[in-house]
Amino acid sequence: MVSFESDYIAGAHPEIIRKLTETNLESLSGYGSDHYTESARQKIRAACGLENAEVEFLVGGTQTNAVVISTMLADYEGVIAASTGHISSHEAGAVEYTGHEVLEIPGREGKISAEALEKYLSDFYADDNHEHMVFPGMVYISFPTEYGTLYSQKELSALSEICRRYQIPLFIDGARLGYGLMSRQSDLTLPELAKLCDVFYIGGTKVGALCGEAVVFSGAGRPKHFLTSVKKRGALLAKGRLLGIQFDTLFTDDLYFRISRHAIDMADRMKKLFQAAGLPFYLESPTNQQFVILENRQMEKLKSQVAFSFWEKADESRTVVRFATGWSTTEEDLDALEKALLSL
């Protein structure tokens, strides 16, 4: 069965597997102190255009979100996020488990608007009882969002300006960052994005790596003794080489961006297949995640041939489902999808 269930259904890009195999018997220091990890840091700094950025490597997205948020917030602060944000809906309360509340605000197509953020912050400080409330200490967004949508440079700049005015950090979840940056509708480059936020991460798990995310502190905001805090939270990998070698490979010869563009190319063809089959889109996504509405009978028939993800109920007779392309998606996969759609 062909699968479009997620963008991490395959192991790792062959170049990464090759490099891991080549270096397997090398004796290297642990906890990210090896020379491959330092090389990865230098390459990421260069790609971001930030020579003084602090770069750290964690094992997965949930650990990264929980660690970054909990180490950057004071104990009386929470994090603002869209109600559809990943930390709001799909992380099993991981942030709340650290003792920090997720302060949800409405979003549109997965995005927080500058107007909604400004209103939330101004209303909070206008409330005479705000000393009895959870203080907004950070803003969390993802690029792309949970719905595959993108912030424009104008939108991100507006959010950044508000955060700096209120002196709270802007944190960008970049689990699928490569797919966002390589979208034909993106008007942001990696250096531009890096300069508009305080901390973000470059997703590896969903963009060609076996596992791992590269956390980039754009300014001087890295918490003191961050490595100690990572370990305290159970997110420090002793064999840090696994992460360093993977990111060193991903940021050699633009591999990260090349494989991300491939996923976008595959998604563009996928969209045409859905259009040809007359299937309605739930929203317009310019990235690798595509959301279509299937009649329930169509969904049951299709899932016997193709794997995809349930997203939400549209109504009693229809369901929103997600199809995701990734670095490992092939033309043959799409051929199989086309054949399955023709049978509906």
N, C-alpha and C positions, 0 to 999 in steps of 0.2 A: 504493500500500500504506500502511495506517495504521501508525504506529510508536509503540511504548511502550518503545523500546530504552533510553532514558535521559531525564533531565529537562533536557537541553541540546541537544535535536535541532533546536530553532528558533533563530533569530538572537537577537533581543532584543525586549523588550516595546515596543510601538508608542510609548509615552510616552518611552522612552529614545531611540529612533530620531528622534523629533520633536525632542527637545532637542539631540541631537548635530547634527542638520541645522541647527537655528536658530543654533547657536553656531559652526558650522563655519568661518566666515570671521573670527571674532574672533582677534585677536593676543593670545596668552596665554603667560605664562612656563612653562617646562618643569619636569619632574621633580616635579610635584605642588605647585608653589609658586603656583598660580593661585587666584583667589578662589572658583571653583566647588569646588575640592578643599577649601579651608578651610571653606566653607559645609557641605560633606558631613561634615567632621570635627565641626563644631559640632552638626549634627543627630544624628549617631551618638552623641556624648557625651550629648545630651539624652535620646535613646531608651534609653541604657544607665543613665541616672541617675548618671553619673560625670563631673562637670564637669572633672576634672583628668586624665582618661584620655588616653593618647597613642594616636593613630589614624594608621595608615600604610596605604598601598594597594599591593598587589602584583597581578601579572597572572593567577595561577592557583593552584590548590590545591597541586599538587606543589611549585612554587617556594616557596609560603608555608610549607608544612610543613618543607621543607629549610632555608629561611633562618631561620625562627624557632627551630627546634631547634638548628641549628649555631651560631647566635649567642648563645644563652642557656646552652649547655653549656660547661663546661671541657673541655680536650682529653682528659682521662682519664675523662669521663663518657659514659653512654649514656642512652637514653630508654626507659622502661617503656611497653609497649603490649600490648593483647590480641593473641593470635596471629592473630585474624581482623581486626585493625585495618588501616586503609588503608595506613599506612606499613609494616606488616608484610608485606602481600600484594600490593598493587596499585600500587606506586610504583617498581618496577624498581630497587630498591636506592638510591633517591635520597638517603635519609638516610645510609646506610652510605657512600655516595660522598663525603660530607662528612667522613668519618673518625669517625663516631659509630655505635656499635652499637645496634640495636633490641633491647631486652631483653624477649623475649616471655614473657607469662604466660597461663595458660588463662583463657578467658572463657566466659560463658554467654549465648547469644543475642547475641553481639557485645559484651557488657558485662564490665568488670572489676568484681569485688566488692571491697568494703573489706576483707573478711577475706583474700582472696587477695593484695591489695596489702600489707597489714600483715605477712602471713607472708613475702612475698618480701623486704621491707625488713629485718625483724627477723632472718631467716635470713642475709641478706647480712652484716650487722654482727656476727652471732654467729660467723661463720666467721673463724678466726684468720688465714686466708690472703687476706682481702678486699683487702689492699693490692696483691695481684697480679691483681686482677680489675677489670673495668669497673665503675666506680661508678654507681649509679642516680642520675642528676642531674635527672630530669624525669619526669612522668607525662603520657602522651598518651591522650586519649579522643576520641571523636567523638560529636556530638549533632546528628542521630540517628546511630546506629551504622551499620556496613556492612550490617546486616540490618534497618534501618529501625526498630530498637527505641530506647527512650528511657530515660534515667536519670531517676528521680524526684528530687524535691527532697531527700528523705531520703538517697537513695543518693549524690547528688552532694555533699551536705553531709558525709557520712562520708568520702568520698575527699578532699575539701578539708581536713578536719581532720587526716587522716593526713599529707598533703603539707606542711601548715604545721608539724606537729610535727617532721617530718624536715627541714624547711627546704628543700624542693625545689618548684619551680613546677609547677602543674597547668595544662596546655595543652589547650584544647578546639578540635578541628577542627570548624568550623561550616560546612562546604561546603554542607550542606543545612539550615542553622540555621532558616531561616524555616519549613520544613515541619515541623520538630520542635516549634517554639514554638506553631505554629498547630494542632497535633494536638489533638483533643478529649481525649486522655488525658494531655496534658502538664500538670503542676502547677507548672511553672516559667515565670516571666516573664523577659524579657531583662535587666532590672536585677538580678533575683535570680541568674541565671546568671552575670552579669558579676562580681558580688561574691564568688562562690564559687570563682573561678579567678584565675590571675595573668595569663593571656593567652589570647585566643580570636580566632577570625576569623568574620566575617559573610560567608557565601558569596554572591557575585553571579553567578558563571558558571552555576550550576545554578538560580538563582532570579531569572531575568529579565534579566540583563545579557549583553552580548556576551562579556565577560570581566571578571575582577577579583574580588579578595577584600579586605575591609577588616579589617586586623589591629588589635585593640584590646588595649593593655596596661592592665589594670585598675588596677594599683598603680604602684609605682616601679620596675618590673622591666625597662623597655625597655633593651636593651644600649646602651652608649655608641657613638656614631657609627654608629647603626643604618643610616642612609641609605648611608653608605660601604660597610658590609657587604653591603647589598642589591645595590649596584652591582658590588661585587667578585664576587658570585655570579651575575652576569648577569641579575638579576631586576628591574632598575630600568627603567621605561618613560620614555623621554625626553618623549613626549607624554602626560604625567601627566594632562592634562585629560580624556583618554578615560575614565580611572577615576573621577576626581573628579565629572565631569558625570553619569556613570551613577549613582553612589551618592547624589549630591545629589538626583537624580530619584527613586531608589528610596525615599529617606527623606523625601519630600514627600508629604503627605496620606496617610500610611500605605500607600503603594503596595507596599512590600516585604511587608507583612503581609497585605494584601488578596489579592495574587496567590498568596501561600503558602497562604492558606485555600482559594482556588479549587482548588489542586492536591489538597488534602486532601478537599474535596468530591468531586472526580472519583475519587479513590482509594476513597472510601466506596462510590460506585456500582459501581466496578470489582469490589470485593470481593463485592458482591451478585451480580454476573454470574458470577463463579467459583463461588460457592456454588450458584447455580441450575444450573450446568453439572455439579455434583457433583465438582469438582476439589479435591483436598486441598491445604491450605496447609502449607508447610514449617514455618512458625512464624507467630505472630500479630504482625503489624506494624501499628502505629497511625499510620503516616506514609504518604508517597507511594510508597514501594517495596513491592511485593507479591511474595511468593515462593510459587509453586505448584509442585506435582509433576505432571509430565506423563509418561504412558507415551511411550516413544520414537516409536512410530508416530503418536501424537497430536501430538507436537512437530514431526515432519516435515511433517505435514499442515497444522498451524496456521501454521508459519513461511512457508508459501507465500502467506499472506494478511495476516499481522500480523508486525511486527518486534518482537522482545523479546531479552533477553540470557540466554545460558547462564550458570549460576551454579556448579553442581557436579553430579556424578553422585550420584543417590540409591542406585542399584544398577545391575545390568546392564541392566535393562529400563526404568528410569525415571530422569528427569533433573529437577533443581531448576532452574527458570528464573525470571528476574525481569522483572516488568512495572513500569514507572515512569510515573507521571503527572507533570505539571509545570505551570508557569504557562500554557503554550500548549495544554494538552489541552482538547479541546472535547467537547461532548455528541455531536457527529457521530462523533468518533473512537470513543467508547464504543459507539455504535450499530453501527459497523462491527465492533468486537470482539465484540459480542453475536451478530451474524450469523455471524461466523466460529466462535464457540464452539458454536453450534447445529449446525454441520456436522460436528462431531467424532463 
